[in-house]
Structures are given as C-alpha cells and as structure tokens.
Amino acid sequence: MRTPLYPAADELEQQARTLVASAPGVLRLRSVGESRAGRPLWLLSAGRGDRQILTVAGAHANEPVGGASALRLARVFARRPEALEHLGCTWHFLLCLDPDGAHLAHGWTPEEPEPSLTECHRHFYRPAFASQPESLPAPGEGREPLPESRTLVRLLDELRPVAQFTLHGIEVGGAFVMLTREVPGVAPAFREAAARLRIPLDRHPVDGPDWQLDPPGVLLLPGDRSERERDPSGFVAESTWLYPRRHGTLTALIETPAWCAPAVSDARPATSPDREIARVSEVLLGQTRELEAVLGERAVVADVPEDLVPLHDAARELVDVAPSLVDTWASEEHSTHQGHFAAIGISARRIPLRAAAMMRRALARTAPETSDALANLVREWCRQLEKSYDLRWVPVSAQTGLHVRTMIDTARLVCATGG
C-alpha cells in the first residue's frame, strides 16, 4: 500500500487538536504568535513538570519531517504521560515556525516505497537566508527580527528551557547533530540510534565550519569560538540556536536525510584533497554557469508574480553565493577522508539544483519556455545526484524515529544532571 507522507502546516494543527481531544488532561494547544502573513504559530504542550523542554519544527520550509516527528513524540506522551512525570518536565512543541514558507513549499506528497527526488524538487522552496526565522539580525545588519523570530525568542525567555531541540531534514546526505555544549552520553546515543535505523552518519558535515567536530556525525560549539563566520552559505553567529545560552539552555539541532548517501560516512583517506576540492568547486561553478545560460536576461528582469517573488529571490541568492562558497572551500582546512569530500560534493550539486527548481516555479507563468528548460535541468541534475551518490530513500518512520529517539535520550541525560 502506498501511503502519503508528511503533514502540511494546516494538517499539523488539525492533528494536534485531535490529539488534545484524546488526552485533554495531558495535552493542550495554544497560539503563541503570528507569521508575517498572519498565520498562527501553534504550541502543543504536554505534561506539567517544573523543567521546560522546547521542540521547534518547521524552521525551514523544505524540511516537513520536523512536524511529523513532533506529533509522533506528542502521541507517545498522550499514551504514556508517565514518561513526562519521570523526566519531571513540561514538553512544548512549536509545530511549524515558518507556516508561510511551508505553504509555499507545500505540494510534494511523497509516497513510499519509491518517492521521487525530481518530484520533490518540482515543489521545492527554501527561503532566502534573511527570511529564515531561526536567523536573527546580526549587529549593524539593519533589519528587524521576523515576527516568527520574535515569537520564538519570547518563548525561550518565557520558558527558559533546559533543552531546545530544533528538527531538520536535509534532502540528501547523512544524519548529524549539532550541540551548543557537550552533554556526556548524547553523542554515543545519537550514533547508536542512527545505526539501529540504518541511517548513515555524515562524518564531517558542511554545516558549522567553525564548530568542533566529534566524528562521526557530531558537531560541538567551541567555547572560544570566534564571532566571525566563515561560511557564506547560511549559518550566522546570531541565531535562535544560540540565543538561549543566556538561560543555560542546551540547543540540539538534529538533522536527518530524506535520501541518504552512504558515501558521506566513508572514513577511507582521500588520495588528493586539493584535487577533490578543485573538482567539486568546478561542479558548483559549472552548473551555476549552465543555470545562468538558461536564465539569460530573465535572471535580472523577469516580471515575476508577487506571490512567487520569494522563490525568485531565494534562487538568486544561491546563484550569487556560489563563488564565495568556492573561495571558502579553497581556504579551509579539510578532513582527509573521502566522506568529507562526498558531503561537499553533494552540497556543490544541491545549491544549483535548488536554485533551478525555485526559479522554474518563479517563471512558470511569465516565461514558460524558460521554465520548461529549467525543468529539464532539474531532472538531469537529480539523475546525476542519484547516480553519483547511490541514494537510498530513508523511510519516514526512520526519519522521525531518529528525531524522537535523540530527543528522548538527550532529555533524559540533561534532566539527570539537573538541567
């Protein structure tokens, strides 16, 4: 039987209401704010313990698995409230931090056992970086926090949680976790959970280049880290991940892939790191040039409908950032194992693929011929990605299982030490 997957933003609210009705003494639901477009931000809470734990789902529009994972854990608490009593905590779930983005990305309803990577990208949307709610304005940046960001910051100040979990799901790659401080036992528990679920670990993720690597699959925030960011692809010092450190909160970002690439776990030494960096850099720049050639003047002067401007802007940002990413890769010290270069190679293909997918949607009404040409690029680049990295779909039960298992294991360890 083929089963549709991933609840949409509206479905998250509906399923949460059904859960609350089934366990009214355990669960409750309230709106804690509104998005830029006026959509409610729903907080589902379980238990009434003194310690507070917060799970944030749906921070990135292209990562719908987080909402599914949040509801899965909430269902556990509805059936077994004693689990919360044992932890002595109240557990809160912010079901979708970016409902506006989720609505623009909605449309991909994968079906197991053989979802389509190309179909996934037909509906792809990931906002430009300044429109992602986990990103707070850096000093001197000259922009106000997004309403969704203000809501999350207010919630963090109100709850002062012992732990904040932020649930992510990359399209292609391996699993990893980022921790804002070391908690003994979390890293091995995460690795054991991934192994049980047959999800490869990313030995050296491309995220957080300034973070301390604890391979495989674990990044720790160094205590003496510089505030200068070296990665132009997205991560900045000002974020809702780091904000609650003032309250002593551990933030754990848990990343699980939709399609895993076993190559990112390869611990064998790379024969020529410099040659590998040159190769993946040319992949990124070459595909970006190919994309620019298809766009032509449309890259600048397209009359994009207002509701699709966010797609155009996000695609344009990815195209513009490609040269600086290559410069970053060339200047960094790299691990010497093959898995690291597989992760960079996937990133090199993912960036132009995302840009082409979003620009195709942005131009579908006003430049259908260009949009069709971009659709051809998306199909070809998906095929190349699948062939180059022997991709394997990760069942949604395993994707959500890794999120849930890691949250529970980490919460137990944090609460055992008094938070």
Secondary structure in CASP SS format (residue, H / E / C, confidence):
PFRMAT SS
TARGET T0000
AUTHOR 0000-0000-0000
METHOD secondary structure of the structure
MODEL  1
M C 1.00
R C 1.00
T C 1.00
P E 1.00
L C 1.00
Y C 1.00
P C 1.00
A C 1.00
A H 1.00
D H 1.00
E H 1.00
L H 1.00
E H 1.00
Q H 1.00
Q H 1.00
A H 1.00
R H 1.00
T H 1.00
L H 1.00
V H 1.00
A H 1.00
S H 1.00
A C 1.00
P C 1.00
G C 1.00
V C 1.00
L E 1.00
R E 1.00
L E 1.00
R E 1.00
S E 1.00
V E 1.00
G E 1.00
E E 1.00
S C 1.00
R C 1.00
A C 1.00
G C 1.00
R C 1.00
P E 1.00
L E 1.00
W E 1.00
L E 1.00
L E 1.00
S E 1.00
A E 1.00
G C 1.00
R C 1.00
G C 1.00
D C 1.00
R E 1.00
Q E 1.00
I E 1.00
L E 1.00
T E 1.00
V E 1.00
A C 1.00
G C 1.00
A C 1.00
H C 1.00
A C 1.00
N C 1.00
E C 1.00
P C 1.00
V H 1.00
G H 1.00
G H 1.00
A H 1.00
S H 1.00
A H 1.00
L H 1.00
R H 1.00
L H 1.00
A H 1.00
R H 1.00
V H 1.00
F H 1.00
A H 1.00
R H 1.00
R C 1.00
P C 1.00
E H 1.00
A H 1.00
L H 1.00
E H 1.00
H H 1.00
L H 1.00
G C 1.00
C E 1.00
T E 1.00
W E 1.00
H E 1.00
F E 1.00
L E 1.00
L C 1.00
C C 1.00
L C 1.00
D C 1.00
P H 1.00
D H 1.00
G H 1.00
A H 1.00
H H 1.00
L H 1.00
A H 1.00
H C 1.00
G C 1.00
W C 1.00
T C 1.00
P C 1.00
E E 1.00
E C 1.00
P C 1.00
E C 1.00
P C 1.00
S C 1.00
L H 1.00
T H 1.00
E H 1.00
C H 1.00
H H 1.00
R H 1.00
H C 1.00
F C 1.00
Y C 1.00
R C 1.00
P C 1.00
A C 1.00
F H 1.00
A H 1.00
S H 1.00
Q C 1.00
P C 1.00
E C 1.00
S E 1.00
L C 1.00
P C 1.00
A C 1.00
P C 1.00
G C 1.00
E C 1.00
G C 1.00
R C 1.00
E C 1.00
P C 1.00
L C 1.00
P H 1.00
E H 1.00
S H 1.00
R H 1.00
T H 1.00
L H 1.00
V H 1.00
R H 1.00
L H 1.00
L H 1.00
D H 1.00
E H 1.00
L H 1.00
R C 1.00
P C 1.00
V C 1.00
A E 1.00
Q E 1.00
F E 1.00
T E 1.00
L E 1.00
H E 1.00
G C 1.00
I C 1.00
E C 1.00
V E 1.00
G E 1.00
G C 1.00
A E 1.00
F E 1.00
V E 1.00
M E 1.00
L E 1.00
T C 1.00
R C 1.00
E C 1.00
V C 1.00
P C 1.00
G C 1.00
V H 1.00
A H 1.00
P H 1.00
A H 1.00
F H 1.00
R H 1.00
E H 1.00
A H 1.00
A H 1.00
A H 1.00
R H 1.00
L C 1.00
R C 1.00
I C 1.00
P C 1.00
L E 1.00
D C 1.00
R C 1.00
H C 1.00
P C 1.00
V C 1.00
D C 1.00
G C 1.00
P C 1.00
D C 1.00
W C 1.00
Q E 1.00
L E 1.00
D E 1.00
P C 1.00
P C 1.00
G C 1.00
V E 1.00
L E 1.00
L E 1.00
L C 1.00
P C 1.00
G C 1.00
D C 1.00
R C 1.00
S C 1.00
E C 1.00
R C 1.00
E C 1.00
R C 1.00
D C 1.00
P C 1.00
S C 1.00
G C 1.00
F C 1.00
V C 1.00
A C 1.00
E C 1.00
S E 1.00
T C 1.00
W C 1.00
L C 1.00
Y H 1.00
P H 1.00
R H 1.00
R H 1.00
H H 1.00
G C 1.00
T C 1.00
L E 1.00
T E 1.00
A E 1.00
L E 1.00
I E 1.00
E E 1.00
T C 1.00
P C 1.00
A C 1.00
W E 1.00
C E 1.00
A C 1.00
P H 1.00
A H 1.00
V H 1.00
S H 1.00
D C 1.00
A C 1.00
R C 1.00
P E 1.00
A C 1.00
T C 1.00
S C 1.00
P H 1.00
D H 1.00
R H 1.00
E H 1.00
I H 1.00
A H 1.00
R H 1.00
V H 1.00
S H 1.00
E H 1.00
V H 1.00
L H 1.00
L H 1.00
G H 1.00
Q H 1.00
T H 1.00
R H 1.00
E H 1.00
L H 1.00
E H 1.00
A H 1.00
V H 1.00
L H 1.00
G C 1.00
E C 1.00
R H 1.00
A H 1.00
V H 1.00
V H 1.00
A C 1.00
D C 1.00
V C 1.00
P C 1.00
E H 1.00
D H 1.00
L H 1.00
V H 1.00
P H 1.00
L H 1.00
H H 1.00
D H 1.00
A H 1.00
A H 1.00
R H 1.00
E H 1.00
L H 1.00
V H 1.00
D H 1.00
V H 1.00
A H 1.00
P H 1.00
S H 1.00
L H 1.00
V H 1.00
D H 1.00
T H 1.00
W H 1.00
A H 1.00
S H 1.00
E C 1.00
E C 1.00
H C 1.00
S C 1.00
T C 1.00
H E 1.00
Q H 1.00
G H 1.00
H H 1.00
F H 1.00
A H 1.00
A H 1.00
I H 1.00
G H 1.00
I H 1.00
S H 1.00
A H 1.00
R H 1.00
R H 1.00
I H 1.00
P H 1.00
L H 1.00
R H 1.00
A H 1.00
A H 1.00
A H 1.00
M H 1.00
M H 1.00
R H 1.00
R H 1.00
A H 1.00
L C 1.00
A C 1.00
R C 1.00
T C 1.00
A C 1.00
P H 1.00
E H 1.00
T H 1.00
S H 1.00
D H 1.00
A H 1.00
L H 1.00
A H 1.00
N H 1.00
L H 1.00
V H 1.00
R H 1.00
E H 1.00
W H 1.00
C H 1.00
R H 1.00
Q H 1.00
L H 1.00
E H 1.00
K H 1.00
S H 1.00
Y H 1.00
D C 1.00
L C 1.00
R E 1.00
W E 1.00
V C 1.00
P C 1.00
V H 1.00
S H 1.00
A H 1.00
Q H 1.00
T H 1.00
G H 1.00
L H 1.00
H H 1.00
V H 1.00
R H 1.00
T H 1.00
M H 1.00
I H 1.00
D H 1.00
T H 1.00
A H 1.00
R H 1.00
L H 1.00
V H 1.00
C H 1.00
A H 1.00
T C 1.00
G C 1.00
G C 1.00
END
